[in-house]
């Protein structure tokens, strides 16, 4: 039987990423992501549904994720779903889906501003690694301003 387990989400971090290490010194970064869906109901009222997702990132990319992203910042993640199952001390069976992140992209760019006509290579010179990664990935960049929606 064929199967395909792939998920792509874009949203804002619900908490600061938490970095830890396994005994074999593999980095693990855990974070929460919130996505939303807006629509108008039959009466024309604006409705909104928010989905909170727990995510885990393993390996070398966990450290820069933890270093450059904080609560409220937007990010695009790609990975697979995993079902965690456990039994509580009271004997209740619990389960929860989480996203095992395999790739991510910084969204929103940096705040260093500059000429929008400059090439991507020149925009990353002297910029923070987060801004350089966002530019290299082709993510949209914001150019200054205090109109951040969170």
PyMOL commands that set and color helices and strands:
alter all, ss='L'
color gray80, all
select helices_A, chain A and resi 61-68+120-123+129-136
alter helices_A, ss='H'
color red, helices_A
select strands_A, chain A and resi 7-13+18-21+27-40+46-58+74-87+93-106
alter strands_A, ss='S'
color yellow, strands_A
deselect
rebuild
show_as cartoon
